[in-house]
Amino acid sequence: MSEKLSNEELSKLPFMNSNLDLEKRVEDLLGRLELKEKFKLSSGTKFFFTKPIKRLGIPHYKMTDGPHGIGPHSSGDSVCTYFPVGVCRAATWNPELSEKFGVAVAQEVRDIGYHMLLGPGVNIQRAPHCGRNFEYQTEDPYLNSKLAVHCVKGIQSQRIAACVKHYACNNQETNRLTCNSIVSERALQEIYLPAFKATACEADAWSYMTCYNKVNGVYGSEHKNLLKERLMEEWGFRGFVVSDWGATQHIKNTGPCVEAGLSLEMPTAIKYTYKNMRDALDEGKFTEEMLNENIRRLLRVMFLTGVFDDPSTIPPGSRNTSEHQAVARKIAEEGIVLLKNEDNFLPLDINSIKKIAVIGPNANKKMSRGGGSSQVKPPYEIKPIEGIQEKCKGKIEIVDTPSEADVVIYVSGLNHRPHKDSEGSDRKRFHLTTSLINRINQAIQENPKIIVVLISGSPIGMDWIDKVPAVIEAWYPGMEGGHAIASVLFGDVNPSGKLPITFPKKLEDSPAQIVQDLEVNYDDGIFVGYRYFDTNNIEPLFPFGHGLSYTTFTYENLNINKEKMSENDTIIVSVDITNTGKRAGAEVVQLYVQDVECSVDRPLKELKGFEKVKLEPGEKKSVSLELKKEDLSFFDEKSNTWKAENGIFNILIGSSSRDIRLEGKIEYVG
Ligand code: BGC
């Protein structure tokens, strides 16, 4: 092994010159690495770091969880902002907020001296009771892609690498280390891959994490088709692929992982031990050029994230600032979904209520420390009861007994214990436990003026719903959650969240179930979530895109700028939205496309555009959304290409997938 270079010698090497072209720096450093050092760089140490190459001044490359804030387990016990979870962020339908979250969380990564965030998690919420749905965003590939692209852009604007995970089809936790997701090419193309593709093509994501499971018989970390052929060659990804932690343990050989393009095995060498690497190389199982390419990718991201640059030239870090806490609160306020509000039961009038009971198992519970790798240790966490107490201080008395109160706020739902919303296991039941249901019913009996606030990361069966006037889905709303919940309950914030996932009435209605077998057949194909419910005319409890407001909006003047669309056209669909109520509010205008006649089965409608528009009382705004050929297309398995067939497409504009307010049409003439 060559001698360690002195700091002075190092500083004169071309790769240390930040004015030099990125690729030249990468090649210079790569060219200096000895084979043994390349092996060393291929696997991790200390659970979240790469191994340093001291001779060349390559430090530990440091990665930290997770998708809604920095985890203490991976960051040396750092105290960091606990942002609302992924599904809450998605419920905002606000890409700009997703980007702000990305910026804020990346600043925290920089502040603790790390380089990469293990997130966002973009697996599709296929089964309603998947344990990790709370970390993911949505059942819809379009919404998923838009939010993920902005999130990655936000993170990487700070020169922190995003690590988009878990690539691909890790849609259940049961047997996640060994199960085989059997998925059609069409479902991959239309449902499961779009957010991975969009983050590569539109946001230039610098890293991807493989899944634990197999996809069509091959483990994610050795999946040449998913990694090398699609991600790298087709989508132009220039960063590196890291295995999920321990995801290589059931893989037989080293060679296919290197060949597939797995640069880094975490958390330690399993397939990428010195001996395995040496033997596989000697036996011709991979070539040194393949290894070089994997290391080149890793080094490239080191340069992109400023590892070898003067720290004063890279964006500074910050942590637990009031700005970050404000972002957390904003996401919670915009992500909370008002599911039901009979006779405008909400918002509560602070001046006319004397006594409120705030009860239920989740009223006084912190949620930041649970859920597996996505836990966060915040400086504080406002629990629902605390937010409500603060709001009511000096105005409304908080009592414990429903019968004594004018109004009851009942906070229930799930938590992050195993078999609830938690990594490593899936929910066992769709409804709450009998004892929790009994407790809700008991409270209703004592006082039917009750608002149920749900804390959960996935849909819950609600047999009791007809007996309560109001229900709020607050997800896991982060460290400012209690404040956000109180703001919504008392009308300081007008709710504008919309469901990013269908809430079924019962689990059997769902097209996808958690499978105990090692073979997980994605028989639902492309009919995931509302694509299934709508096409099969099954009434959900709450549809995709649903969410009420304290004001009302009218939709009028649908205008489609052309009647016919040809191959390269962009169609502009515009519509006027007016706030016809007495409060300022925000509406998410949703555009769905319906292919009237097609040679293959297609969903009844598919989301292809949306915009969140803020309106003062009486205010009217025009919203314009664009449609291109790709928005009309499906993946044709016969020709193995995306295809739009000539004919009529209905354009549906609505306030949810089941509340379509205006309809128009275009003809596609390819
Ligand atoms: C999880 C990943 C996480 C990693 C590191 C794995 O168990 O699946 O999402 O980033 O651990 O903590």
Residues whose N, C-alpha, C, O or C-beta is under 5 A from the ligand:
A	BS01	BGC	D65 L118 D244 W245 S373
